[in-house]
Amino acid sequence: MASEAQTRERITIAVLALGGEGGGVLAEWIAEVGRQQGYIAQSTSVPGVAQRTGATVYYIELFPQEHVPAGGHEPILALMPVPGDVDIVIASELMEVGRAVLRGFVTEDRTTLIGSTHRVYAISEKSAMADGRASGERILEAAERKARRFIAFDMNEIAVRQGSVISSVMFGALAGSGALPFPQAAFEQAIRAGGRAVASNLAAFEAGARAAAGEIERLAEIHALPAPTTEKGRALLQRIRESLPQPAHEFAILGARRLMDYQDAAYADLYLDRLASVRDLDNGAEDWRLTRETARYLALWMSYEDTIRVADLKVRASRFARVREEVRVGPQDVLGITEYMHPRLEEVCETMPAPVGRRILASGTLSSWLRPLFRKGRHVETNSVRWFLILALLAGMRRWRRSTLRYAIEQERIGLWLDRVRDAALTNPATAAELIECQRLIKGYGDTFERGLSRFGRIMEVWETIKFEPDAAPTLRSLREAALADEAGTTLDGAIAELRLAS
């Protein structure tokens, strides 16, 4: 295999990987290849805890043994990468690519940058009020600009397809890049010498090498709508096709499927009834934006996260299978899953029949007596018989969800929201669509849900004072964007204060 010309004796390599991705194994493979090819190899690692699951920087330096003077001392190699002095950077995920660029490990005159384009989202990205995901496009642009050479493709997708781990694909990408002056056979021998899952690792290695060399194209994502598997599902699909405009079909089909899974077919019918009442007031502007966005956000609100839903998702067989696949549990391995759960008194009472839950929450004496029992969270082993049965029983309460306090509260909130939307749609569907999109503020559970609901309520209060104004739609949009701008809500406070001063 042809290699890039080396401009100096020492070769410096930095690997940025998340915990559990085999970064240590990858670093050892690289060092082993170097030793086989007559290089002195040193590998070090510095674990971190600031990133998702603890990102680690592995650093390898290679120095040719033949350049050590006879009888002389071996060279002193560095323990950590130095900005501006890294020949090869390998990153296991797109944000790790960005981290390498930010830390100065990637330079235009020296660095070959090899990175996977898939994402592992940080907790801060998932819990943000708005779409908290960092911009992948900006990272790709910066990597192209900063690196001497940038090789990027979805390595995780290849690893899953080959039934291996991403470190094998990364190793293959390094070999296929030609950035090291070693033949591919030497890389393969390092995998064999490791003795771990040799067949699957070699298959993933080969696929990674071919992708880096440009011999295969990146796999295309396929977004196929789910096909109904029951008679009721087929009836719902037919209803959607006959009663709704085509631009709304995708969200409506996914929404009906989500709500059948969440509750039952009757609940999905209620969803379509509500959606139809909005569609009747839509004039078709902006490619049926009002109906399309109602199909999206109504389904999200109607599938609110309550304790029944959380328990249901925790004990599904598909979830256990997914976890086993993700951590690559072997036939002889024992898997243990520990969850952290912290239901508050309000969430417990909302799972009770509505009259009982209301009475407890309205009683200062009962609330003060019960609240200390729910101040602390607990770690729950969902694979244990005890906790599995407890959560399974809680999930089974789905059949009685309609009698719970939370159901009554959420249906009342949804009804009031849709009443406002329909009133606005009578005169201006564009304004009604802005009202629909305010549901973006409401998501998650616990404190996240309460924070979003509070901001939603504040915007609805303002809405009652501006709904007859000609600029109601842009005002509503600016308030929603302000509510999504920060966690503390200071931007929304300022926007409302400014609006009141102007009125």
C-alpha positions as CSV (number, residue, x, y, z in Angstrom):
1,M,0.0,0.0,0.0
2,A,1.3,3.4,-0.9
3,S,2.0,5.7,2.0
4,E,2.2,9.4,2.5
5,A,5.8,10.7,2.6
6,Q,7.1,11.1,6.1
7,T,8.8,14.4,6.7
8,R,10.4,13.4,10.0
9,E,11.5,10.3,11.9
10,R,8.9,10.5,14.7
11,I,5.2,9.7,14.0
12,T,2.6,11.1,16.4
13,I,-0.9,9.8,16.6
14,A,-3.8,10.9,18.8
15,V,-7.0,8.9,19.2
16,L,-10.1,10.5,20.7
17,A,-12.8,8.0,21.7
18,L,-15.7,7.6,24.1
19,G,-15.8,5.2,27.0
20,G,-16.6,1.6,25.9
21,E,-15.6,2.1,22.2
22,G,-12.4,0.2,22.4
23,G,-10.0,3.2,22.1
24,G,-7.5,1.4,24.3
25,V,-7.5,-1.7,22.1
26,L,-7.1,0.5,19.0
27,A,-4.1,2.3,20.6
28,E,-2.5,-1.1,21.4
29,W,-3.1,-2.3,17.9
30,I,-1.4,0.8,16.4
31,A,1.6,0.3,18.8
32,E,1.8,-3.4,17.9
33,V,1.9,-2.6,14.2
34,G,4.7,-0.1,14.8
35,R,6.7,-2.7,16.8
36,Q,6.3,-5.3,14.1
37,Q,7.6,-2.8,11.6
38,G,10.8,-2.0,13.5
39,Y,9.6,1.1,15.5
40,I,9.9,1.9,19.1
41,A,6.3,2.4,20.3
42,Q,4.9,4.2,23.3
43,S,1.1,4.4,24.1
44,T,-0.5,6.5,26.8
45,S,-4.0,7.6,27.7
46,V,-5.7,10.3,29.7
47,P,-9.3,9.5,30.6
48,G,-11.8,12.4,30.9
49,V,-15.2,12.8,32.5
50,A,-16.4,16.1,30.9
51,Q,-17.8,14.5,27.8
52,R,-20.4,11.8,27.1
53,T,-19.5,8.6,29.0
54,G,-16.0,10.0,29.6
55,A,-14.0,10.8,26.5
56,T,-10.4,9.6,26.5
57,V,-7.3,10.8,24.6
58,Y,-5.0,8.0,23.6
59,Y,-1.6,9.1,22.4
60,I,0.9,6.9,20.4
61,E,4.4,7.9,19.4
62,L,6.5,5.8,17.0
63,F,10.2,6.2,16.4
64,P,12.2,4.0,14.0
65,Q,14.6,1.6,15.8
66,E,17.1,1.9,13.0
67,H,17.6,5.6,13.8
68,V,18.8,4.9,17.3
69,P,22.6,5.1,17.4
70,A,24.4,1.9,18.2
71,G,24.9,1.7,21.9
72,G,23.0,4.9,22.4
73,H,20.0,5.6,24.6
74,E,16.5,5.1,23.3
75,P,14.6,8.4,22.5
76,I,12.4,10.1,25.1
77,L,8.9,10.1,23.8
78,A,6.1,12.5,24.9
79,L,3.2,11.4,27.1
80,M,0.5,13.7,25.6
81,P,-0.2,15.2,22.2
82,V,1.1,18.7,21.7
83,P,-1.1,21.2,19.7
84,G,0.5,21.7,16.3
85,D,2.6,18.5,16.5
86,V,0.2,15.7,15.7
87,D,0.6,13.8,12.4
88,I,-2.6,11.7,12.6
89,V,-5.8,12.2,14.6
90,I,-8.5,9.5,14.8
91,A,-11.9,10.5,16.3
92,S,-14.7,8.0,17.1
93,E,-17.5,10.5,16.8
94,L,-18.3,13.8,15.1
95,M,-18.1,15.9,18.3
96,E,-14.7,14.3,19.0
97,V,-13.6,15.5,15.6
98,G,-14.6,19.0,16.7
99,R,-12.8,18.6,20.1
100,A,-9.6,17.6,18.3
101,V,-9.8,20.8,16.1
102,L,-10.6,23.0,19.1
103,R,-7.6,21.6,21.1
104,G,-5.3,22.4,18.2
105,F,-4.3,18.8,17.4
106,V,-5.3,19.3,13.8
107,T,-3.1,21.5,11.6
108,E,-3.2,22.3,7.8
109,D,0.5,21.5,7.2
110,R,0.7,18.2,9.1
111,T,-2.4,16.4,10.2
112,T,-4.4,13.6,8.6
113,L,-7.7,13.7,10.3
114,I,-9.9,10.5,10.3
115,G,-13.3,10.8,11.9
116,S,-16.7,9.1,12.2
117,T,-19.6,11.2,11.2
118,H,-22.2,9.6,13.5
119,R,-23.3,11.3,16.8
120,V,-23.5,10.3,20.4
121,Y,-25.6,13.1,22.0
122,A,-24.5,14.7,25.3
123,I,-27.0,15.0,28.1
124,S,-26.9,18.8,27.7
125,E,-27.9,18.4,24.0
126,K,-30.8,16.1,25.0
127,S,-32.1,18.2,27.8
128,A,-31.9,21.6,26.1
129,M,-35.2,23.5,25.8
130,A,-34.8,23.8,22.1
131,D,-33.0,21.6,19.6
132,G,-29.7,21.4,21.6
133,R,-27.7,19.4,19.2
134,A,-24.4,20.9,18.2
135,S,-24.0,21.8,14.5
136,G,-22.4,18.9,12.7
137,E,-22.2,20.9,9.5
138,R,-20.0,23.5,11.2
139,I,-17.6,20.8,12.5
140,L,-17.3,19.2,9.1
141,E,-16.5,22.6,7.5
142,A,-13.9,23.3,10.2
143,A,-12.3,19.9,9.8
144,E,-12.0,20.3,6.0
145,R,-10.5,23.7,6.5
146,K,-8.1,22.9,9.3
147,A,-6.8,19.4,8.4
148,R,-4.1,18.6,5.7
149,R,-6.4,15.7,4.8
150,F,-9.8,14.8,6.2
151,I,-11.4,11.4,5.9
152,A,-14.9,11.0,7.2
153,F,-17.7,8.5,7.0
154,D,-20.1,6.7,9.4
155,M,-17.9,4.2,11.1
156,N,-20.5,3.2,13.6
157,E,-22.9,2.1,10.9
158,I,-20.2,-0.1,9.4
159,A,-19.4,-1.6,12.9
160,V,-23.0,-2.5,13.5
161,R,-23.4,-4.0,10.0
162,Q,-20.3,-6.1,10.6
163,G,-21.3,-7.1,14.1
164,S,-18.1,-5.6,15.5
165,V,-16.9,-2.6,17.4
166,I,-16.1,0.9,16.0
167,S,-12.4,0.6,17.0
168,S,-11.9,-2.1,14.3
169,V,-13.4,0.2,11.7
170,M,-11.2,3.1,12.9
171,F,-8.2,0.8,12.6
172,G,-9.2,-0.1,9.1
173,A,-9.7,3.6,8.2
174,L,-6.1,4.3,9.4
175,A,-4.8,1.5,7.2
176,G,-6.8,2.5,4.2
177,S,-5.8,6.2,4.5
178,G,-2.1,5.4,3.8
179,A,-1.1,7.8,6.5
180,L,1.3,5.2,8.1
181,P,4.2,3.6,6.0
182,F,3.1,0.1,6.8
183,P,1.4,-2.6,4.7
184,Q,-2.2,-3.6,5.4
185,A,-1.1,-7.1,6.2
186,A,0.7,-5.7,9.3
187,F,-2.5,-4.2,10.5
188,E,-4.3,-7.5,10.1
189,Q,-1.6,-9.3,11.9
190,A,-2.0,-7.0,14.9
191,I,-5.7,-7.9,15.1
192,R,-4.8,-11.6,15.0
193,A,-2.2,-11.2,17.6
194,G,-4.8,-9.6,19.9
195,G,-6.8,-12.7,19.8
196,R,-10.2,-10.9,20.4
197,A,-13.2,-11.6,18.1
198,V,-10.7,-11.9,15.3
199,A,-13.2,-12.8,12.5
200,S,-15.6,-9.9,13.1
201,N,-12.8,-7.5,13.8
202,L,-11.1,-8.3,10.5
203,A,-14.4,-8.0,8.6
204,A,-15.0,-4.5,10.2
205,F,-11.3,-3.6,9.6
206,E,-11.6,-4.5,5.9
207,A,-14.8,-2.5,5.5
208,G,-13.2,0.5,7.2
209,A,-10.1,0.3,5.0
210,R,-12.2,0.2,1.8
211,A,-14.3,3.1,2.9
212,A,-11.3,5.3,3.8
213,A,-9.7,4.4,0.4
214,G,-12.9,5.5,-1.3
215,E,-13.8,2.1,-2.7
216,I,-17.3,2.0,-1.1
217,E,-19.8,4.8,-0.7
218,R,-21.3,5.8,2.6
219,L,-24.5,3.9,3.4
220,A,-27.6,5.9,2.7
221,E,-30.2,6.3,5.4
222,I,-33.6,4.9,4.6
223,H,-36.6,6.5,6.1
224,A,-39.5,4.2,5.4
225,L,-42.9,4.8,6.9
226,P,-44.1,1.9,9.1
227,A,-46.6,-0.5,7.5
228,P,-49.7,-1.3,9.6
229,T,-49.8,-4.8,11.0
230,T,-53.3,-4.9,12.3
231,E,-56.8,-4.4,10.9
232,K,-57.3,-1.3,13.0
233,G,-53.9,0.0,11.9
234,R,-54.9,-0.4,8.3
235,A,-58.1,1.4,8.9
236,L,-56.3,4.3,10.5
237,L,-53.9,4.5,7.5
238,Q,-56.9,4.5,5.1
239,R,-58.5,7.3,7.1
240,I,-55.3,9.4,7.0
241,R,-55.0,9.0,3.3
242,E,-58.6,9.9,2.6
243,S,-59.1,12.8,5.1
244,L,-55.7,14.6,5.3
245,P,-53.6,16.4,2.6
246,Q,-50.6,14.5,1.4
247,P,-48.0,16.8,3.1
248,A,-49.4,15.8,6.5
249,H,-49.4,12.1,5.8
250,E,-45.9,11.3,7.2
251,F,-46.4,13.0,10.6
252,A,-50.0,11.7,10.8
253,I,-49.0,8.1,10.1
254,L,-46.1,8.2,12.6
255,G,-48.4,10.0,15.1
256,A,-51.1,7.4,14.9
257,R,-48.6,4.6,15.3
258,R,-47.0,6.3,18.3
259,L,-50.4,6.7,20.0
260,M,-51.5,3.2,19.4
261,D,-48.3,2.1,21.0
262,Y,-48.8,4.6,23.8
263,Q,-52.4,3.8,24.6
264,D,-54.7,2.1,22.1
265,A,-56.5,2.4,18.7
266,A,-59.3,4.5,20.3
267,Y,-56.7,7.0,21.4
268,A,-55.2,7.2,17.9
269,D,-58.8,7.8,16.6
270,L,-59.1,10.7,19.1
271,Y,-55.8,12.1,17.7
272,L,-57.2,12.0,14.1
273,D,-60.5,13.5,15.2
274,R,-58.6,16.5,16.8
275,L,-56.3,16.7,13.7
276,A,-59.3,16.8,11.4
277,S,-60.9,19.7,13.3
278,V,-57.8,21.8,12.6
279,R,-57.5,20.6,9.0
280,D,-61.0,21.9,8.3
281,L,-59.8,25.4,9.0
282,D,-56.5,25.1,7.0
283,N,-56.4,27.0,3.8
284,G,-53.5,25.0,2.5
285,A,-51.0,27.8,2.7
286,E,-47.3,27.0,3.0
287,D,-47.8,23.4,1.8
288,W,-50.5,22.8,4.5
289,R,-48.2,23.9,7.3
290,L,-51.0,24.2,9.9
291,T,-52.2,20.6,9.4
292,R,-48.7,19.2,9.0
293,E,-47.4,20.8,12.2
294,T,-50.5,19.9,14.1
295,A,-50.0,16.3,13.1
296,R,-46.5,16.5,14.5
297,Y,-46.9,18.4,17.8
298,L,-50.4,17.0,18.7
299,A,-49.0,13.5,18.7
300,L,-46.1,14.5,20.9
301,W,-48.3,16.2,23.5
302,M,-50.8,13.3,23.5
303,S,-48.0,10.9,24.3
304,Y,-46.8,12.8,27.3
305,E,-44.3,11.1,29.6
306,D,-46.0,9.8,32.7
307,T,-44.8,7.1,35.2
308,I,-46.8,4.5,33.3
309,R,-45.0,5.3,30.0
310,V,-41.6,5.4,31.7
311,A,-42.2,2.0,33.3
312,D,-43.5,0.5,30.0
313,L,-40.4,1.6,28.1
314,K,-38.0,0.2,30.8
315,V,-39.3,-3.3,30.8
316,R,-39.9,-3.9,27.1
317,A,-38.1,-7.0,25.6
318,S,-36.9,-4.9,22.7
319,R,-35.1,-2.6,25.1
320,F,-33.3,-5.4,26.8
321,A,-32.3,-6.8,23.4
322,R,-31.1,-3.4,22.3
323,V,-29.0,-2.9,25.4
324,R,-27.5,-6.4,25.0
325,E,-26.6,-5.6,21.4
326,E,-25.1,-2.2,22.2
327,V,-22.8,-3.6,24.9
328,R,-22.2,-6.7,22.9
329,V,-23.1,-9.2,25.5
330,G,-21.8,-12.7,24.8
331,P,-23.8,-16.0,25.2
332,Q,-22.1,-16.7,28.5
333,D,-22.2,-13.1,29.8
334,V,-24.5,-11.9,32.6
335,L,-26.1,-8.5,31.9
336,G,-27.1,-6.1,34.8
337,I,-29.0,-2.9,34.2
338,T,-29.2,-0.2,36.8
339,E,-31.5,2.8,36.3
340,Y,-31.7,6.0,38.3
341,M,-35.4,6.9,39.1
342,H,-36.7,9.8,41.1
343,P,-40.5,10.1,40.9
344,R,-41.8,13.1,42.8
345,L,-44.9,13.1,45.0
346,E,-46.8,15.0,42.2
347,E,-46.0,12.3,39.6
348,V,-47.0,9.5,42.0
349,C,-50.3,11.3,42.8
350,E,-50.9,11.9,39.1
351,T,-50.7,8.2,38.5
352,M,-53.6,7.6,40.9
353,P,-57.3,7.9,40.1
354,A,-58.1,11.6,39.6
355,P,-60.2,12.1,42.7
356,V,-57.6,10.4,45.0
357,G,-54.7,12.2,43.5
358,R,-56.3,15.6,43.7
359,R,-57.3,15.1,47.3
360,I,-53.7,14.2,48.4
361,L,-52.2,17.2,46.5
362,A,-54.8,19.6,47.9
363,S,-54.3,18.4,51.5
364,G,-51.4,20.2,53.1
365,T,-51.2,17.6,55.9
366,L,-51.1,14.6,53.6
367,S,-48.6,16.2,51.2
368,S,-46.3,17.2,54.0
369,W,-46.4,13.7,55.4
370,L,-45.8,11.9,52.1
371,R,-43.4,14.3,50.4
372,P,-40.3,13.2,52.4
373,L,-40.8,9.7,51.1
374,F,-40.0,10.9,47.5
375,R,-37.2,13.5,48.1
376,K,-34.4,11.1,47.1
377,G,-34.0,9.1,43.9
378,R,-33.0,5.5,43.9
379,H,-31.0,3.1,41.8
380,V,-33.2,0.3,40.4
381,E,-31.9,-2.9,38.9
382,T,-34.5,-3.5,36.2
383,N,-33.2,-6.9,35.3
384,S,-33.9,-8.2,38.9
385,V,-37.1,-10.1,39.4
386,R,-38.4,-7.7,42.1
387,W,-38.0,-4.5,40.2
388,F,-39.0,-6.0,36.9
389,L,-42.3,-7.1,38.3
390,I,-42.9,-3.7,40.0
391,L,-42.3,-1.8,36.8
392,A,-44.3,-4.4,34.7
393,L,-47.3,-3.9,37.0
394,L,-46.9,-0.2,36.7
395,A,-46.7,-0.4,32.9
396,G,-49.8,-2.6,33.0
397,M,-51.8,0.3,34.4
398,R,-52.0,1.6,30.9
399,R,-55.5,0.2,30.6
400,W,-56.6,2.5,33.4
401,R,-54.6,5.6,32.3
402,R,-57.8,7.4,31.3
403,S,-58.9,7.4,34.9
404,T,-55.6,8.9,36.2
405,L,-55.2,12.5,37.4
406,R,-52.4,13.1,34.9
407,Y,-54.7,12.1,32.0
408,A,-57.4,14.5,33.1
409,I,-54.9,17.3,33.4
410,E,-53.2,16.8,30.1
411,Q,-56.4,16.4,28.1
412,E,-57.7,19.6,29.6
413,R,-54.4,21.4,28.6
414,I,-54.5,19.9,25.1
415,G,-58.2,20.9,24.6
416,L,-57.5,24.5,25.7
417,W,-54.5,24.7,23.3
418,L,-56.5,23.4,20.4
419,D,-59.3,25.8,21.1
420,R,-56.9,28.7,20.8
421,V,-55.5,27.2,17.6
422,R,-58.9,26.8,16.0
423,D,-60.0,30.3,17.0
424,A,-56.8,31.8,15.5
425,A,-57.2,29.6,12.3
426,L,-60.6,31.2,11.6
427,T,-58.9,34.4,10.6
428,N,-55.2,33.6,10.1
429,P,-53.9,30.0,9.7
430,A,-50.3,31.2,9.8
431,T,-50.8,32.6,13.3
432,A,-52.5,29.3,14.3
433,A,-49.4,27.4,13.1
434,E,-47.2,29.6,15.4
435,L,-49.5,28.6,18.3
436,I,-49.1,24.9,17.3
437,E,-45.3,25.1,17.3
438,C,-45.3,26.5,20.9
439,Q,-45.8,22.9,22.0
440,R,-42.0,22.5,21.4
441,L,-41.6,24.0,24.8
442,I,-43.3,21.0,26.5
443,K,-41.2,17.8,26.6
444,G,-39.7,15.3,29.0
445,Y,-40.8,14.8,32.6
446,G,-40.1,16.0,36.1
447,D,-38.3,19.4,36.3
448,T,-37.7,19.6,32.5
449,F,-41.5,19.2,31.9
450,E,-42.5,21.8,34.5
451,R,-39.9,24.3,33.2
452,G,-41.2,24.0,29.7
453,L,-44.9,24.1,30.7
454,S,-44.3,27.2,32.8
455,R,-42.8,29.0,29.8
456,F,-45.6,27.8,27.6
457,G,-48.2,29.2,30.1
458,R,-46.5,32.6,30.2
459,I,-46.6,32.8,26.4
460,M,-50.2,31.8,26.3
461,E,-51.0,34.6,28.8
462,V,-49.3,37.1,26.5
463,W,-51.2,35.6,23.5
464,E,-54.5,36.5,25.1
465,T,-53.4,40.2,24.9
466,I,-52.0,40.2,21.4
467,K,-54.2,37.8,19.5
468,F,-56.1,40.5,17.7
469,E,-52.9,42.4,16.7
470,P,-51.8,42.3,13.0
471,D,-48.3,41.2,14.0
472,A,-49.4,38.5,16.4
473,A,-47.7,35.7,14.4
474,P,-44.2,37.2,14.4
475,T,-44.5,38.3,18.0
476,L,-45.5,34.8,19.0
477,R,-42.6,33.3,17.1
478,S,-40.1,35.7,18.7
479,L,-41.5,34.8,22.2
480,R,-41.2,31.1,21.5
481,E,-37.6,31.5,20.3
482,A,-36.8,33.5,23.4
483,A,-38.2,30.8,25.6
484,L,-36.0,28.2,23.8
485,A,-32.9,30.4,24.0
486,D,-31.6,29.5,27.5
487,E,-32.3,27.3,30.5
488,A,-32.8,30.1,33.0
489,G,-35.5,31.8,31.1
490,T,-33.9,35.2,31.2
491,T,-34.3,35.8,27.5
492,L,-38.0,35.2,27.7
493,D,-38.3,37.5,30.7
494,G,-36.6,40.2,28.7
495,A,-38.8,39.7,25.6
496,I,-42.0,39.9,27.6
497,A,-40.8,43.0,29.5
498,E,-39.9,44.7,26.3
499,L,-43.3,43.8,24.7
500,R,-45.1,45.3,27.7
501,L,-43.1,48.5,27.6
502,A,-43.9,48.8,23.9
503,S,-47.7,48.3,24.4
